[in-house]
Amino acid sequence: MKNITGIKQFRFNYFYHPNGILIPIEGKNDIPFSIARVFYIYNLKKGAIRGDHAHRTCQQAYVCLQGKCEVVCDNGKKKKKFTLWSPRQGLYIPPMIWTIQKFTEDNSIFLVLTDQKFNEKDYFRRYKDFLANL
């Protein structure tokens, strides 16, 4: 069973300029894996729920680029909630953690970085199947 403490919250370095703030994200430097896939979800409404699944082997890093998101992480025995509200915050999700993201502000933008390309076979989409594989 994956320890809930494998989840790590972190802050990205940034470079300030009067015309905007730059936040670089490098795999194996700013996050603990090489980046194979990047996607984002936008136009999220207050109360929207995303995620509600786990991955067998895929590692992820979450960033709420705009708005606010509550992330509930569950290892099958224990749950822990994290709040992302700044593009300088990241949340590392190891494999075998069930996550649910709830957006608490309109027009949120949520970025996900992964160490694998999309593979439907890596997903647990039903919680009971996730629990049966712990």
C-alpha positions as CSV (number, residue, x, y, z in Angstrom):
1,M,0.0,0.0,0.0
2,K,1.3,3.4,-0.9
3,N,2.0,5.6,2.1
4,I,0.0,8.9,2.0
5,T,3.2,10.7,2.9
6,G,4.5,9.9,-0.6
7,I,2.5,12.9,-1.8
8,K,4.6,16.1,-1.7
9,Q,3.5,19.7,-1.9
10,F,6.2,22.0,-3.2
11,R,6.8,25.6,-4.5
12,F,8.3,26.4,-7.9
13,N,11.0,29.0,-8.2
14,Y,10.1,32.0,-10.2
15,F,11.7,35.0,-11.9
16,Y,10.0,38.4,-11.5
17,H,9.9,40.9,-14.3
18,P,7.7,44.0,-14.3
19,N,6.1,42.6,-17.5
20,G,5.2,39.2,-15.9
21,I,6.5,36.4,-13.7
22,L,8.2,33.4,-15.3
23,I,7.9,30.0,-13.7
24,P,10.0,27.3,-15.4
25,I,9.3,23.6,-14.7
26,E,11.9,21.1,-15.6
27,G,11.5,17.3,-15.2
28,K,13.8,15.7,-12.6
29,N,14.7,19.1,-11.3
30,D,11.5,21.0,-10.3
31,I,9.4,17.8,-10.2
32,P,10.7,14.3,-9.4
33,F,10.3,12.7,-12.8
34,S,10.9,13.2,-16.5
35,I,7.9,14.8,-18.2
36,A,6.2,12.7,-21.0
37,R,2.8,14.4,-21.1
38,V,1.3,17.7,-20.3
39,F,-2.4,18.6,-20.3
40,Y,-4.6,21.3,-18.8
41,I,-8.2,21.7,-18.1
42,Y,-9.8,25.2,-18.3
43,N,-13.1,26.9,-18.0
44,L,-13.8,25.0,-14.8
45,K,-16.8,26.2,-12.9
46,K,-17.0,26.5,-9.1
47,G,-18.0,23.1,-7.8
48,A,-16.6,21.1,-10.8
49,I,-15.2,17.7,-9.9
50,R,-12.4,16.1,-11.9
51,G,-10.1,13.1,-11.4
52,D,-11.9,10.5,-9.4
53,H,-9.4,7.8,-10.4
54,A,-6.0,6.4,-9.6
55,H,-3.1,5.3,-11.7
56,R,-1.2,2.0,-11.5
57,T,2.2,3.3,-12.4
58,C,1.9,6.9,-13.6
59,Q,3.4,9.7,-11.6
60,Q,1.7,13.2,-11.8
61,A,2.3,16.7,-10.7
62,Y,-0.7,19.1,-10.3
63,V,-0.6,22.9,-10.6
64,C,-3.7,25.2,-10.3
65,L,-2.7,27.9,-12.7
66,Q,-5.7,30.0,-12.0
67,G,-8.4,29.8,-9.4
68,K,-8.5,27.4,-6.5
69,C,-8.6,23.6,-6.2
70,E,-9.0,21.2,-3.3
71,V,-7.3,17.8,-4.0
72,V,-8.3,14.8,-1.9
73,C,-5.7,12.1,-1.9
74,D,-6.6,8.6,-0.8
75,N,-4.3,5.5,-0.4
76,G,-7.2,3.2,0.5
77,K,-6.7,3.6,4.2
78,K,-6.2,7.3,4.8
79,K,-7.2,10.5,3.1
80,K,-5.5,13.9,3.1
81,K,-6.7,17.1,1.5
82,F,-4.5,19.7,-0.1
83,T,-5.5,23.1,-1.5
84,L,-3.8,24.6,-4.6
85,W,-4.4,28.3,-5.2
86,S,-1.2,29.6,-6.7
87,P,0.7,28.8,-9.9
88,R,3.8,28.6,-7.8
89,Q,2.4,25.6,-5.9
90,G,2.8,22.0,-7.1
91,L,1.5,18.7,-5.8
92,Y,3.3,15.5,-6.5
93,I,1.1,12.4,-6.8
94,P,2.8,9.0,-6.8
95,P,1.2,5.9,-8.4
96,M,-1.6,4.1,-6.5
97,I,-3.2,7.2,-5.0
98,W,-6.9,7.9,-5.7
99,T,-7.4,11.6,-6.3
100,I,-10.4,13.8,-6.6
101,Q,-10.1,17.5,-7.6
102,K,-12.8,19.9,-6.6
103,F,-12.7,23.5,-7.9
104,T,-13.9,26.2,-5.6
105,E,-13.7,29.2,-8.0
106,D,-15.1,29.8,-11.4
107,N,-12.7,29.9,-14.4
108,S,-10.0,27.8,-12.8
109,I,-7.2,26.4,-14.9
110,F,-5.6,23.1,-13.9
111,L,-2.3,21.8,-15.2
112,V,-1.1,18.2,-15.0
113,L,2.4,16.9,-15.8
114,T,2.9,13.1,-16.1
115,D,5.8,10.7,-16.5
116,Q,3.9,8.6,-19.0
117,K,1.9,9.1,-22.2
118,F,-1.8,8.3,-22.0
119,N,-2.6,4.6,-21.4
120,E,-6.1,3.7,-20.5
121,K,-4.8,0.4,-18.9
122,D,-3.0,2.4,-16.3
123,Y,-6.2,3.8,-14.8
124,F,-8.4,2.6,-12.0
125,R,-11.7,4.2,-12.8
126,R,-13.7,2.3,-10.1
127,Y,-12.8,2.8,-6.5
128,K,-13.6,-0.8,-5.6
129,D,-11.1,-2.0,-8.3
130,F,-8.5,0.3,-6.8
131,L,-9.0,-1.1,-3.3
132,A,-8.9,-4.7,-4.6
133,N,-5.4,-4.0,-6.1
134,L,-3.8,-2.6,-2.9
